[in-house]
Amino acid sequence: MSELLILEFEGVGEADYDKVNLILGIDSVTGEGDWPAGLISHTAGPIEDGWRVIEVWESQEDQEAAMGRLGPALQQSGVKPPRRAEWSKVKAHHTPRKASSKV
């Protein structure tokens, strides 16, 4: 069963997020790049006092392995460890592609 990870970083903004992704070789606009093995879904955006990342992983072990790259990229970018790191099991994960009726 997949695992859901919610990370919240205080004092982090879009420029910090883009810097980390640049170091990792990931284009946050196109989604192209060297994503880690086992990552199913990645979503990120601003919150009132920082940045939130929500990911779905095949396993917590896959995410732990990815920290070998992510940890140094966060440090190099000056991003402090997240104030929140919460795991939970995923009951369902889907990526529907139905067009919005508001377009």
VOPAPA-861508 format. One line per 10 residues: number of its first residue (from 1); their letters; for each residue x, y negated, z of N, C-alpha, C. Coordinates in steps of 0.2 Angstrom, whole numbers, plus 5000, padded with zeros to 4 digits. Example, Ala and Ser with C-alpha at 12.3 -4.5 7.8 and 13.67 -1.06 7.14 Angstrom:
2
1) as) 5066:5028:5039:5062:5022:5039:5066:5016:5039; 5064:5011:5035:5068:5005:5036:5064:5000:5039
END
This chain:
103
1) msellilefe) 5004:5006:5000:5000:5000:5000:5004:4994:5000; 5002:4989:4996:5006:4983:4996:5006:4979:5002; 5011:4974:5003:5012:4970:5009:5011:4963:5007; 5008:4959:5011:5007:4952:5010:5011:4948:5015; 5015:4943:5012:5019:4939:5016:5018:4932:5016; 5017:4928:5021:5015:4921:5021:5021:4918:5025; 5024:4913:5021:5030:4909:5024:5028:4902:5024; 5029:4898:5030:5028:4891:5030:5035:4888:5032; 5037:4883:5028:5043:4879:5030:5041:4872:5031; 5044:4870:5037:5042:4863:5039:5048:4858:5036
11) gvgeadydkv) 5045:4852:5034:5050:4847:5031:5053:4849:5024; 5050:4854:5021:5052:4856:5014:5047:4853:5009; 5050:4851:5003:5046:4848:4998:5047:4852:4991; 5044:4849:4986:5045:4852:4980:5052:4852:4977; 5056:4847:4979:5063:4846:4976:5067:4852:4980; 5065:4853:4986:5069:4859:4989:5067:4865:4986; 5061:4866:4985:5058:4873:4982:5062:4874:4975; 5062:4868:4971:5065:4869:4964:5072:4870:4965; 5076:4867:4970:5083:4868:4971:5084:4876:4972; 5080:4879:4977:5081:4886:4979:5080:4890:4973
21) nlilgidsvt) 5075:4889:4969:5073:4892:4963:5079:4892:4958; 5082:4886:4957:5087:4885:4952:5093:4889:4954; 5095:4889:4960:5100:4894:4963:5099:4901:4961; 5092:4903:4962:5090:4910:4961:5090:4912:4954; 5090:4907:4949:5089:4908:4942:5082:4909:4940; 5077:4905:4944:5070:4906:4942:5067:4899:4940; 5064:4899:4935:5060:4893:4933:5053:4892:4936; 5052:4888:4940:5046:4887:4944:5040:4885:4939; 5042:4882:4934:5037:4879:4929:5034:4885:4925; 5039:4888:4921:5037:4894:4917:5036:4901:4920
31) gegdwpagli) 5039:4902:4926:5039:4908:4929:5044:4913:4926; 5048:4911:4922:5054:4915:4919:5059:4915:4924; 5063:4921:4924:5069:4921:4928:5070:4928:4931; 5075:4928:4936:5078:4934:4939:5074:4935:4945; 5068:4937:4945:5063:4939:4951:5066:4945:4954; 5065:4946:4960:5068:4952:4964:5063:4958:4963; 5066:4963:4963:5063:4970:4962:5058:4970:4968; 5052:4973:4966:5047:4974:4971:5042:4968:4972; 5044:4963:4970:5039:4957:4971:5033:4957:4966; 5027:4958:4968:5021:4958:4964:5019:4951:4962
41) shtagpiedg) 5018:4947:4967:5015:4940:4966:5019:4935:4970; 5019:4929:4967:5022:4923:4971:5018:4917:4970; 5016:4914:4975:5013:4908:4975:5015:4903:4980; 5016:4896:4978:5019:4892:4982:5016:4885:4981; 5016:4881:4987:5014:4874:4986:5014:4870:4992; 5013:4864:4992:5014:4859:4998:5008:4860:5003; 5010:4859:5009:5005:4859:5015:5007:4852:5018; 5003:4851:5023:5003:4844:5026:5010:4842:5028; 5014:4846:5031:5021:4845:5034:5026:4849:5031; 5025:4852:5025:5030:4856:5022:5028:4860:5016
51) wrvievwesq) 5030:4866:5016:5029:4870:5010:5027:4877:5012; 5022:4880:5008:5019:4887:5010:5021:4891:5004; 5023:4897:5005:5024:4903:5000:5020:4909:5002; 5016:4911:4997:5012:4917:4999:5015:4922:4993; 5017:4928:4996:5019:4933:4991:5016:4940:4993; 5015:4944:4987:5013:4951:4988:5019:4955:4986; 5021:4960:4990:5027:4964:4989:5025:4971:4989; 5029:4976:4985:5027:4983:4985:5029:4985:4992; 5034:4983:4996:5035:4985:5003:5039:4979:5006; 5039:4979:5013:5043:4975:5017:5051:4976:5015
61) edqeaamgrl) 5053:4982:5014:5059:4984:5012:5062:4980:5006; 5057:4980:5001:5059:4976:4995:5061:4969:4997; 5057:4966:5001:5058:4959:5003:5064:4958:5007; 5066:4963:5011:5072:4963:5015:5078:4963:5010; 5077:4967:5005:5083:4968:5001:5084:4961:4997; 5078:4958:4995:5079:4952:4991:5082:4946:4996; 5082:4947:5002:5084:4942:5007:5092:4941:5006; 5095:4946:5003:5102:4946:5001:5104:4940:4997; 5099:4939:4992:5100:4933:4988:5096:4927:4990; 5090:4928:4993:5086:4922:4995:5090:4918:5001
71) gpalqqsgvk) 5092:4922:5006:5095:4919:5012:5100:4914:5010; 5105:4916:5007:5111:4911:5005:5108:4905:5001; 5103:4907:4996:5100:4901:4992:5097:4896:4997; 5093:4898:5002:5090:4894:5006:5095:4890:5010; 5101:4893:5013:5106:4890:5016:5109:4885:5012; 5111:4886:5006:5114:4882:5001:5110:4876:5000; 5104:4877:5000:5099:4871:4998:5098:4867:5005; 5100:4869:5010:5099:4866:5017:5092:4867:5019; 5088:4872:5017:5082:4874:5020:5082:4878:5026; 5079:4876:5031:5079:4880:5037:5075:4886:5037
81) pprraewskv) 5076:4891:5041:5071:4896:5041:5064:4894:5042; 5059:4898:5040:5052:4897:5040:5050:4896:5048; 5045:4892:5049:5042:4892:5056:5037:4897:5056; 5035:4900:5051:5030:4905:5051:5032:4910:5046; 5032:4916:5048:5033:4922:5043:5029:4928:5046; 5023:4929:5042:5018:4933:5044:5017:4939:5039; 5017:4945:5041:5016:4951:5036:5009:4953:5038; 5005:4956:5033:4999:4960:5033:4998:4964:5028; 4995:4970:5029:4993:4975:5023:4988:4971:5018; 4989:4974:5012:4985:4971:5007:4979:4976:5005
91) kahhtprkas) 4973:4975:5006:4968:4979:5004:4967:4980:4997; 4967:4974:4993:4967:4973:4986:4971:4968:4984; 4973:4968:4978:4977:4963:4974:4975:4963:4967; 4972:4958:4964:4970:4957:4957:4973:4951:4955; 4974:4950:4948:4975:4944:4945:4970:4943:4939; 4964:4941:4941:4959:4940:4936:4961:4934:4931; 4959:4935:4925:4961:4930:4920:4954:4927:4916; 4949:4927:4920:4943:4924:4917:4944:4916:4917; 4942:4913:4911:4943:4906:4910:4938:4902:4915; 4940:4896:4917:4936:4892:4922:4930:4889:4918
101) skv) 4925:4889:4921:4919:4885:4918:4920:4878:4918; 4925:4875:4921:4926:4868:4922:4930:4865:4916; 4933:4869:4912:4937:4867:4907:4934:4864:4901
END
